[in-house]
């Protein structure tokens, strides 16, 4: 995680020298880099009961649903018509991408993690996707724990919708790091306290450039 942070500092600094950051590019890149910093805890966990697993294919989830419906229908008089309608419904739904940022097992229980730098007014589509994916994962295995880890403390109402859904556990700011440490054992909180120091690690020129933008871009450096 320390190496990841150091590479992030250097990468941001020198990219800006070649091509100065504007708001959208910087916010998007910070989200990618923050996720990579957090995921290092899964690559090098300090516990032995954690292992990444391949995400399920939606075809498998769809088959579980079809078999469940067939079992419930039994010898229903309109069996063929109902199954034909269900087939059409699945065609309308299409394929659902079950890939998430981290899919792993801990104590033989499947976990799904989605990292997000922040939830703003443009996150409606992502909110709907997460609701769909969450339901699909619970069909695949009802014991699956779904967790959303968000860098920002303050977020849009779309995040509250996800929280109210009961599908996803939501952790923001310091609580997200506490959850990472709880799951992986990696000492991410001490790294935040003792290592991360954007104001002194970035050049004064670059840091002031970020602060001087119409939207203060140093707000994205609250890790």
N, C-alpha and C positions, 0 to 999 in steps of 0.2 A: 504493500500500500504506500509506503514511503517512496519507493522507486516510481510508482505510478504518479504520485503527486509531483515529484521532481520533474518527470517527463512532461507533465501537464504544464508546469510553469514555463519550462523552456519552449515547449511547442506553441503556447499562446503568445509568448514574447516574440518569437522569430516569425511566426505567421503574420503578426501585426506589422512587423517591419516591412514585409514584402507586400502585404495587402491589408491595409487598416480595417479593423473590424467595424461593422455597423450592427445595429441592435439585433436584427433577426439572426444574422450569422453567429454572433457571439452567444446569444441565448441558446441557440440550437447546439452549438459546439460544447458549451458548458454542460448541457444535459448529457451529452455523450460521454464527456470526460468524467463527470461525477459518477455516472453509472459504472464506468470502467474502474474507478477508484473503489467503489463499494464492492464490485464483483470480485476484486482481488481477494476478499475475505473468503469467498467460496473456492477460489483456486488454491488458496493456502490456508485451509481452516485449522484451528487449534484443537479440534475435537475429532474423534474417530468414528462417530456414529452418523456422519453426514456424507452423502454421495449424490452427485448429479445423476439424473436419469433422463432418458429421451422423452420428450413430450409425446402424448398420445396422438394418433392420427384421428381426424374427425370421422373418418370412415368407420373406425372402431366404435366411437361414441354413437354414431348413427345406427350401427347394427345392434348395440345394446338397447337403444330405444325401440327399434323395430321388434326385437324379440320380446321386449316387455309388453308392447302393444298387442302382439299376437297372442301372448299368454293371457292377457286380460280379456281379449275378444272371445277366445275359446271357439265355440261353435255358433257364433252370432250369425243371424240370418243374412245380414248385409256385409259379411266378412270381406268378400272380394271388392266391393265398392269402397268400403272404408280404407282398405289397404291401398287401393288405387289412388284415393285422395291423399293419403299420407305420402305416397311416392311423389305425387305432384308437389306437395308441400315441401318436401326435402329438396326437390329441384329448385323451387323458389328460394329457399334458404341458401342453397349453394354450399360451397366448402367454407368451413371456419378454420382459420389458422390458429392452431393451439399452441404455437411457439410463444414462450414468454421469456423474460430476461433470465430468470433462474427457475429451473424445475429440478427438484431434488427430493431425496428421502432422508428423514431423520427419525431414528427409532422405528423404522418401517412404516412411517406415515408420510404420504406424499405432500410436498409443499410447492406452491407456486408463488414467485415473487415478481412483481412489476415495479420497476424503478421509474420515478418521474421527478424531474427537476422542479416542476410546479404545475398547478392547475389554474389556467386562466380562462378567459371568455371564449377561446377558440378550441376548447377541449370537449365539446359536446360529442363529436364523433368518437373520440377515444373513450369517453365514458360509456357510450352505447356498446362499443366493442368489448370493453372489460366486463360489462354485465352479461353479454352473450357468452364470452369465453368462460366466465365464472360458472355459469349454469352448465355449460358443456363439461367442465372439469368435474362438477359434482355428479353428473350423470356417469362419467367414466369411473369415478371412485368417490363415493359420498363422504369419505373421511378426509378428502383433500383440503388442506388449509391454504387459503388464498390471502396474500398479504400485499398491500400497496405501500411502498416506502417512498416518501416525498421529501425532497430537500427543503422546500420552503415551509415556513410556519403558517403563513397566511395564504389561503387558496380560494378559488372560486366556488360557488355553490355546487358545481358539478361534482366536486369531491364529496360534498355532504350527501349528495344523492347516492353515491357509491356506498358511503358509510351506512346510510339508512336502509340500503338494500339487504344488509345482513350477509351478503356474499363475501365481501372483502373486509379484512381487518385493515384499518388505515393508521399509519404512523407518520407523523410529520416532524421535521426539525430534529431536535435532540432525541425524541422518542424513536425515530427511524434508526439512529446509530445504536441506541440501546438494544433494539431488536436484532440488529446485525450481530452485535457482540454476544447476545444471548444465544443466537442460533449457531454461529460459527466459532465462538470463543476467541476470535481475532480481536486484538486490543485497539479497535478503531477509535474509541473515545480518547485514549491517551495520545494517539497520533494527532487527532484534531487539536488537542490542548497543547501539545509540546512541539509539533512539527509544522502544522499548517499556519502560515503567516504571509498571506498574499501581499500585504502592503509593503513588507520588507523584502520579500523574495522576488517580486516583480520590480522592474526598473521604475524609478520615480516618474520618468516620462510616460511610460505605458500606463501606470496606475492613474496618473492625472488625466490622461487621455480618456480612460474609461469613465472617470468621474465627470468629465466635462460634457459627455454626450447628453442629448435632450432627455433621455432616460438614463439615470445613473447606473451604469453597467456593473459597478462594483457590488451592487446588491446580489448579483449572481455568484459572487465569491464568498457568500456566507455558507461555508461548508461545516 
